[in-house]
Amino acid sequence: MVIPWIAGCGASRPAEMPETVPYAITVLQNGSPVSDAEVILYPDGGNRALVVRGLTNSSGIATIRTSLGAYTTSGAPVGKSKVTVDKKFDVPPSPLTPDQVSDLEGEASERYERERREAINKARIVPEKIASIALTPLSLTVASGTEGTLTVELNEHMK
């Protein structure tokens, strides 16, 4: 019996895949590990099809992996990247029904929106400024041939 070989099975390393090196990012809050936080790297000037991420384990450590199409390898791409950290959280329920919210006008509407944003931000585990690529001050530079680590203490980024 002849089994046909299908291109793409066991994907080979694409020519566009940059050099990667082992990289781990630790996420802490008050010195304690934060599990299930998603860490995403955005390489400078990089290929938008490149996905660079990791999920923290119970020790708060995310082992970074880089994917391009069907090909995935361990490590982070060499060069500079912006970093975001986020973790799902339960959004507190609104004290008003949707109809009540739509009936608000002027100052009452503005006050409700402001209080709602404050309630959501209090419920966030990760500060919005490091969860957003537009706001994050976090960055790293991955050196060729060198394993890298970064520790992010969430409390250092609280308002």
N, CA, C and O atoms as a GROMACS GRO file, in nm:
protein
  636
    1MET      N    1   0.085  -0.118   0.000
    1MET     CA    2   0.000   0.000   0.000
    1MET      C    3   0.089   0.124   0.000
    1MET      O    4   0.189   0.129   0.072
    2VAL      N    5   0.054   0.222  -0.079
    2VAL     CA    6   0.128   0.348  -0.088
    2VAL      C    7   0.048   0.455  -0.016
    2VAL      O    8  -0.070   0.476  -0.043
    3ILE      N    9   0.114   0.523   0.078
    3ILE     CA   10   0.050   0.632   0.150
    3ILE      C   11   0.106   0.762   0.094
    3ILE      O   12   0.227   0.787   0.100
    4PRO      N   13   0.018   0.846   0.041
    4PRO     CA   14   0.069   0.971  -0.017
    4PRO      C   15   0.122   1.065   0.090
    4PRO      O   16   0.065   1.074   0.199
    5TRP      N   17   0.229   1.134   0.058
    5TRP     CA   18   0.284   1.235   0.148
    5TRP      C   19   0.212   1.365   0.121
    5TRP      O   20   0.198   1.406   0.006
    6ILE      N   21   0.167   1.430   0.227
    6ILE     CA   22   0.093   1.555   0.212
    6ILE      C   23   0.180   1.670   0.260
    6ILE      O   24   0.230   1.669   0.372
    7ALA      N   25   0.198   1.768   0.175
    7ALA     CA   26   0.278   1.886   0.210
    7ALA      C   27   0.215   1.955   0.330
    7ALA      O   28   0.093   1.969   0.336
    8GLY      N   29   0.298   1.999   0.424
    8GLY     CA   30   0.248   2.071   0.541
    8GLY      C   31   0.240   1.983   0.664
    8GLY      O   32   0.238   2.034   0.776
    9CYS      N   33   0.236   1.850   0.646
    9CYS     CA   34   0.236   1.762   0.763
    9CYS      C   35   0.374   1.767   0.824
    9CYS      O   36   0.474   1.756   0.752
   10GLY      N   37   0.383   1.783   0.956
   10GLY     CA   38   0.513   1.796   1.020
   10GLY      C   39   0.586   1.916   0.961
   10GLY      O   40   0.699   1.904   0.914
   11ALA      N   41   0.521   2.030   0.964
   11ALA     CA   42   0.569   2.151   0.898
   11ALA      C   43   0.717   2.177   0.923
   11ALA      O   44   0.765   2.166   1.036
   12SER      N   45   0.788   2.210   0.816
   12SER     CA   46   0.930   2.244   0.830
   12SER      C   47   0.941   2.394   0.859
   12SER      O   48   0.848   2.471   0.833
   13ARG      N   49   1.053   2.432   0.912
   13ARG     CA   50   1.076   2.572   0.951
   13ARG      C   51   1.068   2.664   0.829
   13ARG      O   52   1.145   2.649   0.734
   14PRO      N   53   0.974   2.761   0.832
   14PRO     CA   54   0.962   2.854   0.719
   14PRO      C   55   1.085   2.945   0.710
   14PRO      O   56   1.148   2.977   0.811
   15ALA      N   57   1.118   2.985   0.590
   15ALA     CA   58   1.232   3.074   0.568
   15ALA      C   59   1.214   3.206   0.642
   15ALA      O   60   1.312   3.269   0.681
   16GLU      N   61   1.088   3.250   0.661
   16GLU     CA   62   1.059   3.378   0.726
   16GLU      C   63   1.068   3.371   0.879
   16GLU      O   64   1.061   3.474   0.946
   17MET      N   65   1.082   3.249   0.934
   17MET     CA   66   1.087   3.233   1.080
   17MET      C   67   1.221   3.287   1.130
   17MET      O   68   1.327   3.241   1.088
   18PRO      N   69   1.214   3.386   1.220
   18PRO     CA   70   1.340   3.442   1.273
   18PRO      C   71   1.408   3.345   1.369
   18PRO      O   72   1.349   3.247   1.414
   19GLU      N   73   1.534   3.375   1.397
   19GLU     CA   74   1.606   3.297   1.498
   19GLU      C   75   1.535   3.317   1.633
   19GLU      O   76   1.494   3.428   1.666
   20THR      N   77   1.520   3.210   1.709
   20THR     CA   78   1.459   3.219   1.842
   20THR      C   79   1.555   3.161   1.945
   20THR      O   80   1.638   3.075   1.915
   21VAL      N   81   1.542   3.209   2.068
   21VAL     CA   82   1.620   3.155   2.179
   21VAL      C   83   1.525   3.131   2.296
   21VAL      O   84   1.424   3.200   2.309
   22PRO      N   85   1.557   3.033   2.383
   22PRO     CA   86   1.470   3.004   2.497
   22PRO      C   87   1.446   3.130   2.581
   22PRO      O   88   1.539   3.204   2.611
   23TYR      N   89   1.320   3.151   2.618
   23TYR     CA   90   1.285   3.270   2.696
   23TYR      C   91   1.170   3.236   2.789
   23TYR      O   92   1.073   3.172   2.748
   24ALA      N   93   1.181   3.280   2.914
   24ALA     CA   94   1.076   3.258   3.014
   24ALA      C   95   1.044   3.391   3.081
   24ALA      O   96   1.133   3.470   3.113
   25ILE      N   97   0.914   3.415   3.101
   25ILE     CA   98   0.870   3.537   3.168
   25ILE      C   99   0.790   3.495   3.291
   25ILE      O  100   0.697   3.416   3.282
   26THR      N  101   0.828   3.550   3.406
   26THR     CA  102   0.761   3.521   3.532
   26THR      C  103   0.671   3.638   3.567
   26THR      O  104   0.713   3.753   3.562
   27VAL      N  105   0.546   3.607   3.604
   27VAL     CA  106   0.449   3.709   3.641
   27VAL      C  107   0.414   3.690   3.789
   27VAL      O  108   0.370   3.583   3.830
   28LEU      N  109   0.434   3.797   3.867
   28LEU     CA  110   0.410   3.793   4.011
   28LEU      C  111   0.314   3.904   4.052
   28LEU      O  112   0.303   4.007   3.986
   29GLN      N  113   0.244   3.881   4.163
   29GLN     CA  114   0.163   3.985   4.226
   29GLN      C  115   0.191   3.977   4.375
   29GLN      O  116   0.165   3.874   4.438
   30ASN      N  117   0.243   4.084   4.431
   30ASN     CA  118   0.288   4.086   4.571
   30ASN      C  119   0.388   3.974   4.598
   30ASN      O  120   0.390   3.916   4.706
   31GLY      N  121   0.472   3.945   4.498
   31GLY     CA  122   0.574   3.842   4.513
   31GLY      C  123   0.524   3.700   4.494
   31GLY      O  124   0.604   3.606   4.497
   32SER      N  125   0.394   3.682   4.474
   32SER     CA  126   0.336   3.548   4.455
   32SER      C  127   0.311   3.524   4.306
   32SER      O  128   0.278   3.617   4.233
   33PRO      N  129   0.328   3.398   4.261
   33PRO     CA  130   0.307   3.369   4.119
   33PRO      C  131   0.162   3.389   4.077
   33PRO      O  132   0.069   3.362   4.153
   34VAL      N  133   0.144   3.436   3.953
   34VAL     CA  134   0.012   3.451   3.893
   34VAL      C  135   0.000   3.344   3.785
   34VAL      O  136   0.075   3.346   3.686
   35SER      N  137  -0.092   3.250   3.803
   35SER     CA  138  -0.110   3.144   3.704
   35SER      C  139  -0.213   3.185   3.600
   35SER      O  140  -0.296   3.273   3.624
   36ASP      N  141  -0.206   3.120   3.486
   36ASP     CA  142  -0.302   3.141   3.375
   36ASP      C  143  -0.304   3.283   3.320
   36ASP      O  144  -0.407   3.328   3.270
   37ALA      N  145  -0.194   3.352   3.329
   37ALA     CA  146  -0.182   3.485   3.267
   37ALA      C  147  -0.121   3.465   3.128
   37ALA      O  148  -0.027   3.388   3.112
   38GLU      N  149  -0.175   3.535   3.030
   38GLU     CA  150  -0.122   3.526   2.895
   38GLU      C  151  -0.018   3.635   2.872
   38GLU      O  152  -0.043   3.752   2.899
   39VAL      N  153   0.098   3.594   2.824
   39VAL     CA  154   0.207   3.686   2.793
   39VAL      C  155   0.223   3.686   2.641
   39VAL      O  156   0.240   3.580   2.580
   40ILE      N  157   0.219   3.804   2.580
   40ILE     CA  158   0.234   3.815   2.435
   40ILE      C  159   0.347   3.912   2.405
   40ILE      O  160   0.356   4.019   2.464
   41LEU      N  161   0.434   3.873   2.312
   41LEU     CA  162   0.542   3.959   2.266
   41LEU      C  163   0.508   4.010   2.126
   41LEU      O  164   0.454   3.937   2.044
   42TYR      N  165   0.540   4.137   2.101
   42TYR     CA  166   0.518   4.201   1.972
   42TYR      C  167   0.653   4.248   1.920
   42TYR      O  168   0.698   4.357   1.955
   43PRO      N  169   0.719   4.165   1.837
   43PRO     CA  170   0.852   4.202   1.787
   43PRO      C  171   0.848   4.332   1.706
   43PRO      O  172   0.758   4.355   1.626
   44ASP      N  173   0.949   4.418   1.730
   44ASP     CA  174   0.961   4.543   1.655
   44ASP      C  175   0.982   4.514   1.507
   44ASP      O  176   1.066   4.431   1.471
   45GLY      N  177   0.906   4.582   1.422
   45GLY     CA  178   0.923   4.569   1.279
   45GLY      C  179   0.906   4.428   1.228
   45GLY      O  180   0.950   4.395   1.118
   46GLY      N  181   0.842   4.346   1.308
   46GLY     CA  182   0.832   4.205   1.273
   46GLY      C  183   0.716   4.172   1.182
   46GLY      O  184   0.633   4.256   1.149
   47ASN      N  185   0.712   4.049   1.144
   47ASN     CA  186   0.608   3.992   1.062
   47ASN      C  187   0.480   3.982   1.145
   47ASN      O  188   0.481   3.918   1.250
   48ARG      N  189   0.371   4.043   1.100
   48ARG     CA  190   0.244   4.040   1.175
   48ARG      C  191   0.186   3.899   1.184
   48ARG      O  192   0.101   3.873   1.270
   49ALA      N  193   0.230   3.809   1.098
   49ALA     CA  194   0.182   3.671   1.103
   49ALA      C  195   0.253   3.592   1.213
   49ALA      O  196   0.213   3.480   1.245
   50LEU      N  197   0.357   3.649   1.270
   50LEU     CA  198   0.433   3.584   1.377
   50LEU      C  199   0.357   3.595   1.508
   50LEU      O  200   0.320   3.706   1.549
   51VAL      N  201   0.334   3.483   1.575
   51VAL     CA  202   0.264   3.482   1.704
   51VAL      C  203   0.364   3.437   1.810
   51VAL      O  204   0.420   3.328   1.802
   52VAL      N  205   0.384   3.523   1.910
   52VAL     CA  206   0.484   3.496   2.014
   52VAL      C  207   0.413   3.507   2.148
   52VAL      O  208   0.372   3.617   2.187
   53ARG      N  209   0.399   3.395   2.219
   53ARG     CA  210   0.322   3.399   2.343
   53ARG      C  211   0.354   3.282   2.434
   53ARG      O  212   0.420   3.185   2.396
   54GLY      N  213   0.303   3.296   2.557
   54GLY     CA  214   0.313   3.189   2.656
   54GLY      C  215   0.204   3.208   2.759
   54GLY      O  216   0.149   3.318   2.772
   55LEU      N  217   0.173   3.105   2.832
   55LEU     CA  218   0.072   3.107   2.938
   55LEU      C  219   0.141   3.066   3.067
   55LEU      O  220   0.211   2.965   3.072
   56THR      N  221   0.122   3.147   3.172
   56THR     CA  222   0.192   3.116   3.297
   56THR      C  223   0.136   2.989   3.362
   56THR      O  224   0.016   2.962   3.356
   57ASN      N  225   0.227   2.914   3.424
   57ASN     CA  226   0.188   2.793   3.497
   57ASN      C  227   0.165   2.828   3.644
   57ASN      O  228   0.161   2.946   3.680
   58SER      N  229   0.150   2.728   3.729
   58SER     CA  230   0.122   2.753   3.871
   58SER      C  231   0.237   2.824   3.941
   58SER      O  232   0.218   2.879   4.050
   59SER      N  233   0.356   2.823   3.882
   59SER     CA  234   0.471   2.895   3.938
   59SER      C  235   0.482   3.036   3.882
   59SER      O  236   0.575   3.109   3.915
   60GLY      N  237   0.386   3.074   3.797
   60GLY     CA  238   0.386   3.208   3.738
   60GLY      C  239   0.481   3.223   3.620
   60GLY      O  240   0.509   3.335   3.577
   61ILE      N  241   0.531   3.111   3.567
   61ILE     CA  242   0.630   3.116   3.458
   61ILE      C  243   0.565   3.082   3.325
   61ILE      O  244   0.500   2.978   3.310
   62ALA      N  245   0.584   3.171   3.227
   62ALA     CA  246   0.539   3.146   3.090
   62ALA      C  247   0.661   3.113   3.006
   62ALA      O  248   0.754   3.194   2.996
   63THR      N  249   0.662   2.995   2.946
   63THR     CA  250   0.767   2.958   2.852
   63THR      C  251   0.722   3.005   2.716
   63THR      O  252   0.618   2.962   2.665
   64ILE      N  253   0.798   3.093   2.656
   64ILE     CA  254   0.758   3.158   2.531
   64ILE      C  255   0.778   3.063   2.412
   64ILE      O  256   0.878   2.993   2.401
   65ARG      N  257   0.678   3.065   2.324
   65ARG     CA  258   0.680   2.988   2.199
   65ARG      C  259   0.648   3.084   2.085
   65ARG      O  260   0.573   3.180   2.102
   66THR      N  261   0.706   3.057   1.969
   66THR     CA  262   0.686   3.141   1.851
   66THR      C  263   0.627   3.056   1.740
   66THR      O  264   0.676   2.947   1.709
   67SER      N  265   0.520   3.108   1.678
   67SER     CA  266   0.453   3.037   1.569
   67SER      C  267   0.447   3.124   1.445
   67SER      O  268   0.432   3.246   1.453
   68LEU      N  269   0.458   3.058   1.331
   68LEU     CA  270   0.438   3.121   1.201
   68LEU      C  271   0.363   3.019   1.117
   68LEU      O  272   0.418   2.916   1.078
   69GLY      N  273   0.237   3.048   1.091
   69GLY     CA  274   0.153   2.951   1.021
   69GLY      C  275   0.141   2.825   1.105
   69GLY      O  276   0.111   2.834   1.224
   70ALA      N  277   0.164   2.709   1.046
   70ALA     CA  278   0.150   2.581   1.117
   70ALA      C  279   0.277   2.544   1.193
   70ALA      O  280   0.279   2.445   1.266
   71TYR      N  281   0.383   2.623   1.177
   71TYR     CA  282   0.511   2.590   1.241
   71TYR      C  283   0.523   2.662   1.375
   71TYR      O  284   0.503   2.783   1.384
   72THR      N  285   0.555   2.587   1.481
   72THR     CA  286   0.576   2.643   1.615
   72THR      C  287   0.708   2.593   1.669
   72THR      O  288   0.744   2.476   1.653
   73THR      N  289   0.781   2.685   1.733
   73THR     CA  290   0.908   2.648   1.795
   73THR      C  291   0.916   2.714   1.932
   73THR      O  292   0.847   2.812   1.960
   74SER      N  293   1.000   2.659   2.018
   74SER     CA  294   1.018   2.719   2.150
   74SER      C  295   1.108   2.842   2.138
   74SER      O  296   1.192   2.851   2.049
   75GLY      N  297   1.087   2.935   2.229
   75GLY     CA  298   1.172   3.052   2.234
   75GLY      C  299   1.107   3.177   2.178
   75GLY      O  300   0.999   3.175   2.119
   76ALA      N  301   1.178   3.287   2.199
   76ALA     CA  302   1.135   3.419   2.153
   76ALA      C  303   1.229   3.464   2.042
   76ALA      O  304   1.347   3.429   2.043
   77PRO      N  305   1.178   3.543   1.947
   77PRO     CA  306   1.265   3.590   1.839
   77PRO      C  307   1.372   3.687   1.888
   77PRO      O  308   1.348   3.769   1.977
   78VAL      N  309   1.488   3.676   1.829
   78VAL     CA  310   1.598   3.766   1.862
   78VAL      C  311   1.558   3.908   1.822
   78VAL      O  312   1.501   3.930   1.715
   79GLY      N  313   1.590   4.004   1.908
   79GLY     CA  314   1.559   4.144   1.883
   79GLY      C  315   1.471   4.202   1.992
   79GLY      O  316   1.448   4.138   2.095
   80LYS      N  317   1.423   4.323   1.968
   80LYS     CA  318   1.343   4.394   2.066
   80LYS      C  319   1.195   4.366   2.044
   80LYS      O  320   1.148   4.358   1.931
   81SER      N  321   1.121   4.352   2.156
   81SER     CA  322   0.977   4.328   2.151
   81SER      C  323   0.908   4.406   2.261
   81SER      O  324   0.964   4.426   2.369
   82LYS      N  325   0.784   4.450   2.233
   82LYS     CA  326   0.697   4.501   2.338
   82LYS      C  327   0.630   4.379   2.401
   82LYS      O  328   0.613   4.276   2.336
   83VAL      N  329   0.591   4.392   2.528
   83VAL     CA  330   0.533   4.280   2.601
   83VAL      C  331   0.402   4.322   2.666
   83VAL      O  332   0.394   4.429   2.726
   84THR      N  333   0.300   4.238   2.652
   84THR     CA  334   0.176   4.258   2.727
   84THR      C  335   0.150   4.136   2.813
   84THR      O  336   0.193   4.025   2.782
   85VAL      N  337   0.080   4.160   2.923
   85VAL     CA  338   0.039   4.053   3.014
   85VAL      C  339  -0.108   4.076   3.043
   85VAL      O  340  -0.150   4.188   3.070
   86ASP      N  341  -0.187   3.969   3.036
   86ASP     CA  342  -0.330   3.983   3.069
   86ASP      C  343  -0.379   3.853   3.129
   86ASP      O  344  -0.319   3.747   3.110
   87LYS      N  345  -0.488   3.863   3.202
   87LYS     CA  346  -0.551   3.746   3.262
   87LYS      C  347  -0.701   3.772   3.265
   87LYS      O  348  -0.746   3.880   3.302
   88LYS      N  349  -0.776   3.670   3.225
   88LYS     CA  350  -0.922   3.684   3.227
   88LYS      C  351  -0.968   3.711   3.369
   88LYS      O  352  -0.910   3.661   3.465
   89PHE      N  353  -1.074   3.791   3.382
   89PHE     CA  354  -1.129   3.821   3.513
   89PHE      C  355  -1.280   3.834   3.500
   89PHE      O  356  -1.332   3.855   3.390
   90ASP      N  357  -1.348   3.820   3.610
   90ASP     CA  358  -1.494   3.831   3.610
   90ASP      C  359  -1.532   3.979   3.615
   90ASP      O  360  -1.495   4.051   3.707
   91VAL      N  361  -1.608   4.022   3.515
   91VAL     CA  362  -1.656   4.159   3.511
   91VAL      C  363  -1.772   4.171   3.610
   91VAL      O  364  -1.866   4.092   3.604
   92PRO      N  365  -1.764   4.268   3.702
   92PRO     CA  366  -1.874   4.282   3.798
   92PRO      C  367  -2.005   4.317   3.726
   92PRO      O  368  -2.003   4.391   3.628
   93PRO      N  369  -2.117   4.264   3.774
   93PRO     CA  370  -2.244   4.293   3.708
   93PRO      C  371  -2.281   4.440   3.723
   93PRO      O  372  -2.246   4.506   3.821
   94SER      N  373  -2.352   4.490   3.624
   94SER     CA  374  -2.399   4.628   3.628
   94SER      C  375  -2.513   4.640   3.726
   94SER      O  376  -2.598   4.550   3.733
   95PRO      N  377  -2.517   4.748   3.804
   95PRO     CA  378  -2.629   4.767   3.897
   95PRO      C  379  -2.757   4.809   3.824
   95PRO      O  380  -2.865   4.810   3.883
   96LEU      N  381  -2.745   4.843   3.696
   96LEU     CA  382  -2.860   4.887   3.617
   96LEU      C  383  -2.889   4.789   3.504
   96LEU      O  384  -2.799   4.721   3.456
   97THR      N  385  -3.014   4.784   3.462
   97THR     CA  386  -3.050   4.704   3.346
   97THR      C  387  -3.008   4.780   3.221
   97THR      O  388  -2.985   4.901   3.228
   98PRO      N  389  -2.999   4.712   3.106
   98PRO     CA  390  -2.965   4.784   2.982
   98PRO      C  391  -3.064   4.898   2.951
   98PRO      O  392  -3.024   5.003   2.902
   99ASP      N  393  -3.193   4.877   2.979
   99ASP     CA  394  -3.290   4.984   2.955
   99ASP      C  395  -3.264   5.104   3.044
   99ASP      O  396  -3.276   5.219   3.000
  100GLN      N  397  -3.228   5.079   3.170
  100GLN     CA  398  -3.199   5.189   3.262
  100GLN      C  399  -3.075   5.266   3.215
  100GLN      O  400  -3.071   5.389   3.223
  101VAL      N  401  -2.976   5.193   3.168
  101VAL     CA  402  -2.854   5.258   3.119
  101VAL      C  403  -2.886   5.346   2.998
  101VAL      O  404  -2.838   5.459   2.990
  102SER      N  405  -2.966   5.294   2.905
  102SER     CA  406  -2.998   5.373   2.785
  102SER      C  407  -3.084   5.496   2.817
  102SER      O  408  -3.087   5.590   2.738
  103ASP      N  409  -3.153   5.495   2.931
  103ASP     CA  410  -3.234   5.610   2.972
  103ASP      C  411  -3.151   5.721   3.037
  103ASP      O  412  -3.199   5.834   3.052
  104LEU      N  413  -3.027   5.690   3.077
  104LEU     CA  414  -2.943   5.791   3.140
  104LEU      C  415  -2.904   5.899   3.041
  104LEU      O  416  -2.882   5.872   2.922
  105GLU      N  417  -2.896   6.021   3.090
  105GLU     CA  418  -2.857   6.133   3.004
  105GLU      C  419  -2.757   6.222   3.074
  105GLU      O  420  -2.750   6.226   3.197
  106GLY      N  421  -2.680   6.293   2.994
  106GLY     CA  422  -2.591   6.397   3.045
  106GLY      C  423  -2.498   6.350   3.155
  106GLY      O  424  -2.428   6.250   3.142
  107GLU      N  425  -2.498   6.426   3.265
  107GLU     CA  426  -2.408   6.401   3.377
  107GLU      C  427  -2.431   6.263   3.439
  107GLU      O  428  -2.335   6.197   3.479
  108ALA      N  429  -2.556   6.220   3.447
  108ALA     CA  430  -2.586   6.088   3.505
  108ALA      C  431  -2.523   5.977   3.421
  108ALA      O  432  -2.471   5.880   3.475
  109SER      N  433  -2.528   5.991   3.289
  109SER     CA  434  -2.468   5.892   3.200
  109SER      C  435  -2.316   5.891   3.215
  109SER      O  436  -2.254   5.785   3.223
  110GLU      N  437  -2.256   6.011   3.220
  110GLU     CA  438  -2.111   6.021   3.236
  110GLU      C  439  -2.066   5.962   3.370
  110GLU      O  440  -1.966   5.892   3.376
  111ARG      N  441  -2.141   5.991   3.478
  111ARG     CA  442  -2.108   5.938   3.610
  111ARG      C  443  -2.117   5.785   3.609
  111ARG      O  444  -2.030   5.718   3.663
  112TYR      N  445  -2.224   5.731   3.549
  112TYR     CA  446  -2.240   5.585   3.542
  112TYR      C  447  -2.122   5.521   3.468
  112TYR      O  448  -2.064   5.423   3.516
  113GLU      N  449  -2.085   5.576   3.352
  113GLU     CA  450  -1.973   5.522   3.274
  113GLU      C  451  -1.842   5.528   3.352
  113GLU      O  452  -1.764   5.433   3.350
  114ARG      N  453  -1.818   5.639   3.420
  114ARG     CA  454  -1.696   5.655   3.500
  114ARG      C  455  -1.693   5.552   3.614
  114ARG      O  456  -1.591   5.488   3.636
  115GLU      N  457  -1.805   5.537   3.686
  115GLU     CA  458  -1.812   5.441   3.797
  115GLU      C  459  -1.800   5.298   3.747
  115GLU      O  460  -1.741   5.213   3.813
  116ARG      N  461  -1.856   5.271   3.630
  116ARG     CA  462  -1.849   5.136   3.571
  116ARG      C  463  -1.705   5.102   3.535
  116ARG      O  464  -1.657   4.992   3.563
  117ARG      N  465  -1.634   5.198   3.472
  117ARG     CA  466  -1.492   5.177   3.438
  117ARG      C  467  -1.410   5.152   3.563
  117ARG      O  468  -1.323   5.066   3.564
  118GLU      N  469  -1.437   5.230   3.671
  118GLU     CA  470  -1.365   5.212   3.797
  118GLU      C  471  -1.390   5.074   3.856
  118GLU      O  472  -1.297   5.010   3.905
  119ALA      N  473  -1.515   5.027   3.852
  119ALA     CA  474  -1.548   4.894   3.905
  119ALA      C  475  -1.478   4.784   3.825
  119ALA      O  476  -1.427   4.688   3.882
  120ILE      N  477  -1.476   4.800   3.694
  120ILE     CA  478  -1.408   4.701   3.610
  120ILE      C  479  -1.258   4.703   3.636
  120ILE      O  480  -1.196   4.597   3.646
  121ASN      N  481  -1.199   4.822   3.646
  121ASN     CA  482  -1.055   4.831   3.671
  121ASN      C  483  -1.017   4.773   3.807
  121ASN      O  484  -0.910   4.715   3.821
  122LYS      N  485  -1.104   4.788   3.908
  122LYS     CA  486  -1.077   4.728   4.040
  122LYS      C  487  -1.080   4.577   4.032
  122LYS      O  488  -1.007   4.510   4.105
  123ALA      N  489  -1.164   4.521   3.944
  123ALA     CA  490  -1.177   4.376   3.930
  123ALA      C  491  -1.062   4.316   3.850
  123ALA      O  492  -1.036   4.196   3.859
  124ARG      N  493  -0.994   4.398   3.770
  124ARG     CA  494  -0.884   4.349   3.687
  124ARG      C  495  -0.773   4.293   3.775
  124ARG      O  496  -0.739   4.351   3.878
  125ILE      N  497  -0.719   4.182   3.735
  125ILE     CA  498  -0.604   4.123   3.804
  125ILE      C  499  -0.476   4.188   3.752
  125ILE      O  500  -0.383   4.212   3.829
  126VAL      N  501  -0.474   4.214   3.624
  126VAL     CA  502  -0.358   4.276   3.558
  126VAL      C  503  -0.396   4.420   3.523
  126VAL      O  504  -0.501   4.443   3.464
  127PRO      N  505  -0.311   4.517   3.559
  127PRO     CA  506  -0.342   4.656   3.524
  127PRO      C  507  -0.358   4.673   3.373
  127PRO      O  508  -0.284   4.615   3.295
  128GLU      N  509  -0.457   4.754   3.334
  128GLU     CA  510  -0.485   4.774   3.192
  128GLU      C  511  -0.363   4.824   3.116
  128GLU      O  512  -0.345   4.790   2.999
  129LYS      N  513  -0.280   4.903   3.181
  129LYS     CA  514  -0.168   4.961   3.107
  129LYS      C  515  -0.064   4.857   3.064
  129LYS      O  516   0.014   4.886   2.973
  130ILE      N  517  -0.060   4.738   3.124
  130ILE     CA  518   0.032   4.637   3.071
  130ILE      C  519  -0.042   4.528   2.994
  130ILE      O  520   0.020   4.438   2.938
  131ALA      N  521  -0.176   4.536   2.992
  131ALA     CA  522  -0.255   4.441   2.913
  131ALA      C  523  -0.277   4.492   2.772
  131ALA      O  524  -0.319   4.417   2.684
  132SER      N  525  -0.248   4.619   2.748
  132SER     CA  526  -0.274   4.683   2.618
  132SER      C  527  -0.144   4.711   2.544
  132SER      O  528  -0.051   4.770   2.600
  133ILE      N  529  -0.137   4.670   2.419
  133ILE     CA  530  -0.018   4.697   2.339
  133ILE      C  531   0.003   4.847   2.322
  133ILE      O  532   0.117   4.893   2.311
  134ALA      N  533  -0.105   4.924   2.320
  134ALA     CA  534  -0.093   5.068   2.303
  134ALA      C  535  -0.037   5.137   2.427
  134ALA      O  536   0.021   5.245   2.418
  135LEU      N  537  -0.055   5.075   2.545
  135LEU     CA  538  -0.016   5.140   2.671
  135LEU      C  539   0.105   5.079   2.740
  135LEU      O  540   0.168   5.145   2.823
  136THR      N  541   0.138   4.956   2.708
  136THR     CA  542   0.240   4.885   2.786
  136THR      C  543   0.376   4.953   2.785
  136THR      O  544   0.426   4.994   2.679
  137PRO      N  545   0.437   4.966   2.904
  137PRO     CA  546   0.573   5.017   2.910
  137PRO      C  547   0.675   4.901   2.905
  137PRO      O  548   0.796   4.924   2.902
  138LEU      N  549   0.624   4.778   2.904
  138LEU     CA  550   0.712   4.660   2.909
  138LEU      C  551   0.775   4.632   2.773
  138LEU      O  552   0.707   4.635   2.670
  139SER      N  553   0.904   4.604   2.775
  139SER     CA  554   0.974   4.562   2.654
  139SER      C  555   1.092   4.477   2.696
  139SER      O  556   1.134   4.477   2.812
  140LEU      N  557   1.145   4.405   2.600
  140LEU     CA  558   1.264   4.324   2.626
  140LEU      C  559   1.345   4.316   2.500
  140LEU      O  560   1.295   4.339   2.390
  141THR      N  561   1.471   4.283   2.516
  141THR     CA  562   1.559   4.260   2.403
  141THR      C  563   1.617   4.121   2.417
  141THR      O  564   1.683   4.090   2.516
  142VAL      N  565   1.591   4.038   2.318
  142VAL     CA  566   1.639   3.900   2.317
  142VAL      C  567   1.770   3.897   2.240
  142VAL      O  568   1.777   3.940   2.125
  143ALA      N  569   1.875   3.847   2.306
  143ALA     CA  570   2.007   3.839   2.244
  143ALA      C  571   2.027   3.702   2.180
  143ALA      O  572   1.983   3.601   2.234
  144SER      N  573   2.093   3.699   2.068
  144SER     CA  574   2.121   3.575   1.996
  144SER      C  575   2.206   3.483   2.082
  144SER      O  576   2.306   3.526   2.141
  145GLY      N  577   2.168   3.356   2.088
  145GLY     CA  578   2.247   3.255   2.157
  145GLY      C  579   2.240   3.260   2.309
  145GLY      O  580   2.312   3.186   2.375
  146THR      N  581   2.155   3.344   2.366
  146THR     CA  582   2.148   3.358   2.511
  146THR      C  583   2.006   3.335   2.561
  146THR      O  584   1.913   3.400   2.513
  147GLU      N  585   1.988   3.243   2.656
  147GLU     CA  586   1.856   3.224   2.715
  147GLU      C  587   1.820   3.349   2.792
  147GLU      O  588   1.906   3.413   2.853
  148GLY      N  589   1.692   3.384   2.789
  148GLY     CA  590   1.651   3.506   2.856
  148GLY      C  591   1.538   3.486   2.954
  148GLY      O  592   1.461   3.390   2.944
  149THR      N  593   1.530   3.577   3.050
  149THR     CA  594   1.421   3.577   3.148
  149THR      C  595   1.380   3.721   3.176
  149THR      O  596   1.459   3.814   3.162
  150LEU      N  597   1.255   3.737   3.214
  150LEU     CA  598   1.202   3.866   3.254
  150LEU      C  599   1.104   3.837   3.366
  150LEU      O  600   1.027   3.742   3.359
  151THR      N  601   1.106   3.920   3.471
  151THR     CA  602   1.008   3.909   3.578
  151THR      C  603   0.923   4.035   3.578
  151THR      O  604   0.975   4.146   3.576
  152VAL      N  605   0.790   4.015   3.579
  152VAL     CA  606   0.696   4.126   3.581
  152VAL      C  607   0.622   4.121   3.714
  152VAL      O  608   0.548   4.026   3.741
  153GLU      N  609   0.641   4.222   3.797
  153GLU     CA  610   0.568   4.235   3.924
  153GLU      C  611   0.451   4.328   3.897
  153GLU      O  612   0.470   4.448   3.874
  154LEU      N  613   0.329   4.272   3.899
  154LEU     CA  614   0.210   4.350   3.863
  154LEU      C  615   0.191   4.475   3.950
  154LEU      O  616   0.147   4.578   3.900
  155ASN      N  617   0.224   4.466   4.078
  155ASN     CA  618   0.202   4.580   4.167
  155ASN      C  619   0.283   4.702   4.127
  155ASN      O  620   0.246   4.815   4.160
  156GLU      N  621   0.394   4.682   4.058
  156GLU     CA  622   0.475   4.796   4.011
  156GLU      C  623   0.404   4.875   3.902
  156GLU      O  624   0.446   4.986   3.869
  157HIS      N  625   0.296   4.819   3.847
  157HIS     CA  626   0.226   4.884   3.736
  157HIS      C  627   0.084   4.927   3.773
  157HIS      O  628   0.006   4.968   3.687
  158MET      N  629   0.050   4.917   3.901
  158MET     CA  630  -0.081   4.963   3.946
  158MET      C  631  -0.079   5.115   3.951
  158MET      O  632   0.027   5.175   3.970
  159LYS      N  633  -0.195   5.177   3.934
  159LYS     CA  634  -0.201   5.325   3.935
  159LYS      C  635  -0.160   5.382   4.066
  159LYS      O  636  -0.160   5.504   4.083
   0.00000   0.00000   0.00000
